[in-house]
């Protein structure tokens, strides 16, 4: 089978000041959610003039081994999710220009992006590993970097020439903001990885299971965003009561659907409810 896969992980290029546009393979102007391969000629507009730099992520598709036919749909869906995650980080990079301190971009954008990418890459490796040798070392592709023009100064504005790189977490599904100077210090939400704990999934249940695994990721992203948006609100139990508790409830319902779908044609997996609760890593 061909190693070629859709190039979902494209690099983004943002234009700084009145400089001419730089064209990279698969580049997309930061902040724009464009699908497909895109090339840009010269010219600037109001949106690109405000762009703080370029987020570049390693291309995952090109590093995969031959993908079994049984894993193709799941792999392609997660490659598409990697692209969505990068688009969201691009948008946040533009929307938060001037916010936070010198570590804001690393803690509030690059860190969470690396966390989400690691979880998604782990699912890709797991899906391949069900019917072929599980690819190793893909976690190294989770971290992205902020290229020239994206570093932070003391007031949080962009300065050319600086580069920040996000580090991938050790394990599990994780999201959240990060620690730093306190302006965006919200911690990291860590959730147990469900996909790796599942038994062999019957073909008849594959689509439903995959759909609910993707929903778990969406739920974590939403909680992640709420964690950032509500910094400083409520009392000492606010995060637990308003974010982690509701997230656990949603995850339990989703995990139950996964177990039920498998149980229709195979032994229903037990004990998965223990994977519903997530934690805030300070």
Secondary structure, DSSP 8 states (H G I E B T S, - for coil): -----------B----TT------TT-B-TT----S-----S---HHHHT----EEE--SGGG-----GGGHHHHHHHHHHHHHHHHHHHHHHHHTTT-S-TTHHIIIIIHHHHHHHHHHHHHHHHHHHTTS----SGGGGS-EEE-TT-EE-TTS-EETT--EE----SSSEE---B-SSSSSB--EEEE--SGGG-----GGGHHHHHHHHHHHHHHHHHHHHHHHHTTT-S-TTHHIIIIIHHHHHHHHHHHHHHHHHHHTTS----SGGGGS-EEEE-
